[in-house]
C-alpha cells in the first residue's frame, strides 16, 4: 500500500500528574488535527485534585476526549502501558502534559509517517534542526552520553533515543512485551522497535523546560536507561514479544 494512502486515526495519549493550563493547551492543540480520533488523558493516582478536575471537565466538554485513572502507580511506564490497551486508532501519539513535548509538532509526525510508512516516528532534540532551551546541565551530560552509547550499541542513525515523544503504529506496539514501569519506557519504546527490525524515522523538534508541574525524574533513575538498553540488547527477539 502507498503510505500516502494509508488510513490514519490518531489516538493521542497524555499522562498527567500536576499540570493544569499546560494540560488544557496540549488537548486543544491535539484536537486541531483532523486525523486525531481521540485524546486519552492518563491521570496518575497521586495527581492533585485540580488536575483531575480539569481532566474531567475536558472529557465532559470535548467529544473526543476521555480520561482514565491510572491503576498501577506510580510511573510513566505503567501509564503508557495502560494507555496502549485503551487506544482505538491506527497510531498512538504520545504527548506530555508539561509541554516539554511541543504539541504543534503533531502534524510533522503524521506527515513523516505518511511519506515513509514508518512504524514509529521519533522526535529528536539532537538532530539538525532540533534545539533545546534551558536544558539542565546534569541531564544534558547524561543524555548526550547515553545517546552516543545507544547509537553505537544498536547501530542506528537515530539521534534521540530517550525523549519518548513518539508516534507509534498500534498494530506493532500491541505485538511487543512492554516492561517499563517509570521513565525508562521512553528508551524501551525506541530500542525494542529497533531490535525487532521495524522501520523508524525521526523529525527535529525544539525542547523547552516544562511549563508547570514538578518533574518525577531524579538522578538515580538515570541508571534505568543503560540497564534497560543492555537488557534489550542481550535479550532474544522472542522474549520481546507477548507470551502466547
C-alpha positions in Angstrom: 0.0 0.0 0.0 1.2 3.5 -0.8 2.0 5.1 2.6 0.2 8.3 1.4 -3.0 6.3 1.0 -2.8 4.6 4.5 -5.7 5.4 6.8 -4.6 7.4 9.8 -6.6 7.6 13.0 -4.5 9.0 15.8 -5.0 8.2 19.4 -3.3 10.9 21.5 -2.3 9.8 25.0 -1.4 12.3 27.6 -0.1 11.3 31.0 -0.9 13.9 33.6 0.2 14.4 37.2 0.2 18.0 38.3 -0.4 20.0 35.2 -3.2 22.4 34.6 -3.0 25.1 32.0 -0.5 23.2 30.0 -2.7 20.1 30.0 -5.6 22.2 28.5 -3.2 23.6 25.9 -2.0 20.2 24.9 -5.5 18.9 24.5 -6.6 21.9 22.5 -3.6 21.7 20.2 -4.1 18.0 19.6 -7.7 18.4 18.7 -6.8 20.8 15.9 -5.6 17.9 13.8 -8.3 16.3 11.7 -6.5 12.9 11.9 -7.0 12.7 15.7 -9.6 10.2 16.6 -9.4 10.5 20.3 -7.4 12.1 23.2 -6.9 9.9 26.3 -5.7 11.6 29.5 -3.9 9.2 31.8 -4.4 10.7 35.3 -1.9 9.5 37.9 -3.3 8.0 41.1 -1.5 10.6 43.1 -2.4 13.5 40.8 -3.6 16.7 42.6 -7.3 17.4 42.7 -7.2 20.3 40.2 -5.5 18.2 37.5 -8.2 15.5 38.0 -11.0 18.2 37.8 -9.6 19.7 34.6 -9.4 16.2 33.1 -13.0 15.5 33.9 -14.1 18.9 32.5 -12.2 18.3 29.3 -13.8 14.9 28.9 -17.3 16.4 29.6 -16.9 19.2 27.1 -14.9 17.7 24.3 -16.4 14.8 22.4 -13.1 13.2 21.5 -11.6 13.5 25.0 -11.7 10.8 27.7 -9.8 10.3 30.9 -8.5 7.2 32.7 -7.3 6.9 36.3 -4.0 5.1 36.3 -4.5 1.7 38.0 -0.8 0.9 38.6 1.1 3.6 40.3 3.4 5.4 40.3 5.3 5.6 37.0 5.1 6.8 33.4 5.7 3.3 32.1 2.6 2.0 33.8 0.6 4.9 32.5 1.6 4.3 28.9 1.2 0.6 29.1 -2.4 1.1 30.3 -3.0 3.6 27.5 -1.8 1.1 24.9 -4.6 -1.2 26.0 -7.2 1.6 25.6 -6.5 3.1 22.2 -8.8 2.7 19.2 -6.8 4.4 16.5 -4.3 3.1 13.9 -1.5 5.1 15.6 -0.6 6.4 19.0 0.8 9.8 19.5 2.4 10.2 22.9 2.2 13.7 24.3 3.4 15.0 27.7 1.1 17.4 29.7 4.0 19.6 30.8 4.6 20.9 27.3 8.2 19.7 27.1 6.8 17.9 24.0 5.5 20.6 21.7 2.0 19.6 20.5 2.5 21.9 17.4 4.8 19.1 16.1 2.0 16.6 15.7 1.4 17.4 12.0 5.1 16.8 11.4 4.8 13.3 12.9 1.8 12.4 10.8 3.4 13.8 7.6 6.6 11.8 8.1 4.7 8.6 8.8 2.6 9.2 5.7 5.6 9.9 3.5 7.7 7.0 4.7 5.3 4.3 6.0 7.3 4.3 9.2 6.2 2.1 12.1 7.5 4.8 14.5 8.4 8.4 14.2 10.7 9.7 16.8 11.1 13.3 17.9 14.7 14.4 18.0 16.2 17.2 20.0 19.7 16.5 18.8 19.4 16.1 15.0 20.0 19.0 12.7 17.0 21.4 13.1 16.4 20.3 16.7 17.1 22.5 19.7 17.0 22.6 23.5 16.4 25.6 25.6 17.4 25.9 29.3 18.4 22.2 29.5 19.7 21.3 33.0 23.4 20.6 32.8 23.4 17.3 34.6 20.6 16.0 32.4 22.4 17.3 29.4 25.6 15.3 30.3 23.8 12.0 30.9 21.5 12.4 27.9 24.3 13.1 25.4 26.4 10.3 26.8 23.5 7.8 26.6 22.6 8.9 23.0 26.1 8.0 21.8 26.3 4.8 23.7 22.9 3.6 22.5 23.5 4.6 18.9 26.7 2.6 18.8 25.2 -0.4 20.6 22.1 -0.6 18.3 23.8 0.6 15.2 21.2 3.2 14.4 21.3 6.6 12.7 18.6 8.0 15.1 19.8 10.9 17.2 17.4 10.8 20.2 16.6 7.5 21.8 15.4 8.7 25.2 12.9 11.6 24.7 9.8 9.4 24.3 7.9 11.9 22.2 6.8 9.4 19.5 4.2 8.4 17.0 3.8 4.6 17.0 1.8 2.2 14.8 -0.8 0.4 17.0 -0.5 -2.9 15.2 3.2 -3.0 16.1 3.1 -1.8 19.7 0.4 -4.3 20.6 2.8 -7.0 19.4 5.5 -6.1 21.9 6.0 -7.1 25.5 6.3 -3.9 27.4 8.0 -3.9 30.8 8.9 -0.3 31.7 7.4 1.0 34.9 8.9 4.5 35.0 10.7 6.9 32.6 12.8 4.1 31.2 9.9 3.2 28.9 10.9 6.2 26.7 14.0 4.3 25.8 12.3 0.9 25.8 9.9 2.0 23.1 12.6 3.0 20.6 15.1 0.2 21.3 12.5 -2.6 21.1 11.3 -1.3 17.7 14.9 -1.2 16.6 15.8 -4.6 18.0 12.8 -6.2 16.2 13.7 -4.6 12.9 10.8 -2.1 12.5 11.0 1.0 10.3 11.8 4.2 12.3 12.1 7.7 11.2 12.8 11.0 13.1 11.8 14.6 12.9 13.6 17.6 14.6 11.8 19.3 17.5 12.5 22.1 19.9 12.6 21.2 23.7 12.0 23.7 26.4 11.8 23.3 30.2 8.4 22.1 31.5 5.8 24.9 31.8 4.3 23.7 35.1 4.3 20.8 37.5 7.2 19.0 39.1 9.4 16.5 37.2 9.4 13.0 38.6 12.8 12.3 37.1 15.5 12.1 39.8 19.2 11.4 39.3 19.2 7.8 40.4 16.7 7.0 37.6 19.3 7.8 35.0 20.6 4.3 35.8 17.4 2.8 34.4 18.2 3.9 30.9 21.5 2.0 30.3 20.2 -1.0 32.3 17.1 -1.1 30.0 19.3 -0.7 26.9 21.6 -3.6 27.9 18.7 -5.8 28.8 17.1 -5.3 25.4 20.3 -5.7 23.5 21.1 -9.0 25.2 17.5 -10.4 25.1 16.5 -12.8 22.3 13.9 -11.3 20.0 11.3 -13.9 21.0 11.3 -12.6 24.6 10.3 -9.1 23.3 7.0 -10.5 22.0 4.0 -11.1 24.2 3.7 -14.7 25.5 1.0 -16.7 23.8 
